[in-house]
Amino acid sequence: MQKRKAYRTAILGILMAIILVQSMVPFLGFIPTGFINITIIHITVIVAAIVLGPKDGAIVGLVWGIGTIIRAFTNPTSIIDTTVFTNPVVAVLPRVAVGLVAGWIYLWFKHHTSKKVLGMAIASGVGSLVNTGLVLGLMRLMYASTMAQAYATQTDLLNKLLLVIVGTNGVPEMIAAIIIAPAISSAILKTNKFLDN
């Protein structure tokens, strides 16, 4: 039991360190486009949620959120970073939710079906959508006029702009998560008896 706990703590620490590096270094966790960043860092949070459970997934998501705030203050990569992603509600809440939701979905599949890989894929897709939906929804709710000004559009056209972002960023992010997160999670669980029980 002690060995299992130490092993899980070590995996959690490694994933948290990876998240911090991904949060700060372009192209490791996000691809800056100047318009809005294409995120790939959510895959690490989803892997944590699948491999370690929703609570640890939420912790890794929290680290991601804190990293997002630090990056927005120190090295903004899009025209809205310093306005939007310095707010913990936008920067942290969706990231924590990714870990919780992905972890809960995978646990349900793990305990109610024999289709663990399908559970991983669905958890990955939904987790990715949670991040996209919450971030864009909170941005629209809290920063509509700021976003309209930053993107040189009218506030009433902002919904269309956000739908374009969902299509150009959210869908590829979700597809990447569905492909990559289950592959990494399966490999980790297959080689580590302390985790999948």
ABEGO torsion letter per residue (X at the ends): XAAAAAAAAAAAAAAAAAAAAAAABBGAABBBAGABBBBAAAAAAAAAAAAAEAAAAAAAAAAAAAAAAAAAAABBABAAAAAAAABAAAAAAAAAAAAAAAAAAAAAAAAABABAAAAAAAAAAAAAAAAAAAAAAAAAAAAAAAAAAAAGBBAAAAAAAAAAAAAAAAAAAAAAAAAAAAAAAAAAAAABAAABX
